[in-house]
Amino acid sequence: MKVRESITDSSTTIVNKPWSGVYAVLFRLVELWLASCRFTAVEKDAVRPLFEPGHPAIIALWHASLIYTLFCFRHHSGVIMVSGSSDGEWVARSLNSWGQIPVRGSRHKGGLLAIKEMARIMRQQGCNAGIVADGSKGPARIAQKGAVVLARETGVPMIPTGLAARPGFRFNSWDRTILPFPWSKVVMVYGRPISVPPDAKGIRIEEFRRDLENSLNESTRIAEEIIG
């Protein structure tokens, strides 16, 4: 199926519904759970300048690492694409509770609208962005073009990330989502930044998509190798 690479529409959905009541208590317990993990970042110094004020970045990740990666970046202000399906509701509310900006959309529903809105917010606020490269329904570890188009539209580099945890639980889902056990070891590997020129289109977009996919898989492989 051909994927459009231009952005022409002007409406999408921004969510503003943090957790409340008993769900807020459960959310804090999950935070304590994840905070107990022994976290190691690899190659972070190489990309650290991109997280300084005035130097935003687009964090790209695989869906399998969504839970801990969102937690890891909770103190970095940013706009995050979240699936427009009911499954994305818990992600959107969690991001709101951390002061992030969730924008609902996916490849199959409102994805281009969400990318345009993310680009607008990034230009306006100078904030970071986060996008799940293999989308909300996969195929797993196959990068879609959304992150590349966002990088082209904003001039902001993509930073591929790979994550591994031991011990941890793997959900029986299409992506085998990782949930680290309490006090487990978690490793995140940062790949080299990937910048997309503003005139990139067609085959060039595909080249950057493959580059992102390869870097995400390599970063994940290194993280899994480190953790043993």
JOBELSUL-V399790 format. One record per residue. N is the residue number from 1. PHI is phi in whole degrees, -180 to 180 (999 if undefined). BURIAL is b if it has 16 or more other C-alpha atoms within 10 Angstrom, else e. D_CENTER is the distance of its C-alpha to the mean C-alpha in whole Angstrom. Layout:
n=<N:N>
phi=<PHI:PHI>
burial=<BURIAL:BURIAL>
d_center=<D_CENTER:D_CENTER>
//
This chain:
n=<1:2:3:4:5:6:7:8:9:10:11:12:13:14:15:16:17:18:19:20:21:22:23:24:25:26:27:28:29:30:31:32:33:34:35:36:37:38:39:40:41:42:43:44:45:46:47:48:49:50:51:52:53:54:55:56:57:58:59:60:61:62:63:64:65:66:67:68:69:70:71:72:73:74:75:76:77:78:79:80:81:82:83:84:85:86:87:88:89:90:91:92:93:94:95:96:97:98:99:100:101:102:103:104:105:106:107:108:109:110:111:112:113:114:115:116:117:118:119:120:121:122:123:124:125:126:127:128:129:130:131:132:133:134:135:136:137:138:139:140:141:142:143:144:145:146:147:148:149:150:151:152:153:154:155:156:157:158:159:160:161:162:163:164:165:166:167:168:169:170:171:172:173:174:175:176:177:178:179:180:181:182:183:184:185:186:187:188:189:190:191:192:193:194:195:196:197:198:199:200:201:202:203:204:205:206:207:208:209:210:211:212:213:214:215:216:217:218:219:220:221:222:223:224:225:226:227:228>
phi=<999:-76:-104:-67:-116:-100:-125:-125:-82:-135:-134:-162:-119:-105:-97:-140:-136:-70:-65:-144:61:-64:-67:-66:-66:-62:-62:-66:-65:-64:-59:-63:-56:-70:-68:-76:-69:-91:-98:-129:-106:-111:70:-68:-61:-69:-112:-53:-58:-72:-100:-83:-53:88:-132:-71:-142:-105:-81:-108:-147:-86:-60:-60:-99:-58:-60:-74:-65:-60:-64:-61:-100:-63:-96:-104:-60:-170:-111:-125:-79:-127:-53:-78:-78:-64:-66:-82:-64:-65:-68:-61:-68:-64:-62:-60:-66:-95:82:-87:-115:-83:-120:-82:169:-154:-58:-94:-151:74:-64:-67:-63:-65:-63:-63:-67:-61:-62:-63:-66:-62:-66:-72:-107:65:-94:-76:-140:-133:-148:-80:-66:-95:73:-91:-134:84:-62:-64:61:-117:-70:-92:-90:-56:-64:-67:-65:-63:-65:-66:-70:-106:74:-98:-72:-87:-119:-70:-131:-126:-135:-144:-142:-150:-77:-160:-106:-109:-68:-85:-122:-59:-105:58:-52:-95:-122:-63:-71:-57:64:-79:-93:-125:-122:-119:-112:-95:-84:-69:-62:-122:-101:-117:-67:-67:-99:-69:-160:56:-64:-68:-61:-64:-63:-69:-62:-65:-62:-63:-59:-63:-69:-63:-68:-68:-63:-66:-61:-65:-61:-68:-68:-63:-76:80>
burial=<e:e:e:e:b:e:b:e:e:e:e:b:e:b:b:b:e:b:b:e:e:e:e:e:e:e:b:e:e:e:e:e:e:b:e:e:b:e:e:e:e:b:e:e:e:e:e:e:e:b:e:e:e:e:e:b:b:b:b:b:b:b:b:b:b:b:e:b:b:b:b:e:e:b:e:b:b:b:b:b:b:b:b:b:e:e:e:b:b:e:b:b:b:b:b:b:b:b:b:b:b:b:b:b:b:b:b:e:e:b:b:b:b:b:b:b:b:b:b:e:b:b:b:e:e:b:b:b:b:b:b:b:b:b:b:b:e:b:e:b:b:b:b:b:b:b:b:b:b:b:b:b:b:b:b:b:b:b:b:b:b:b:b:b:b:b:b:b:e:e:e:e:e:e:b:e:b:b:b:b:b:b:b:b:b:b:b:b:b:b:b:b:b:b:b:b:b:e:e:b:b:e:e:e:b:e:e:b:b:b:e:b:b:b:b:b:b:b:b:b:e:b:b:b:e:e:b:e>
d_center=<24:23:20:21:20:21:20:23:23:22:21:18:18:16:17:19:20:19:20:24:27:27:23:23:25:23:20:21:23:19:18:21:21:17:19:22:20:21:18:18:16:17:18:16:19:19:16:17:19:16:15:18:19:20:17:14:11:8:5:5:5:7:8:11:9:7:10:11:7:7:11:11:10:12:14:12:13:10:10:7:8:9:11:15:17:18:16:13:16:15:11:13:15:14:12:15:17:15:16:12:12:11:12:13:13:13:14:17:18:17:14:16:17:14:13:16:16:13:15:18:16:15:18:20:18:17:14:10:7:4:3:4:7:10:9:11:14:14:16:14:13:14:12:12:13:11:9:13:14:12:13:17:17:16:17:14:13:10:10:9:9:11:12:15:17:21:23:20:20:19:19:21:18:17:14:16:14:14:16:18:21:22:23:22:21:17:16:13:14:13:14:16:14:15:16:17:21:22:24:22:23:24:24:22:19:19:20:17:15:17:17:13:13:16:14:11:14:17:14:14:18:19:17:19:22:22:21:24>
//
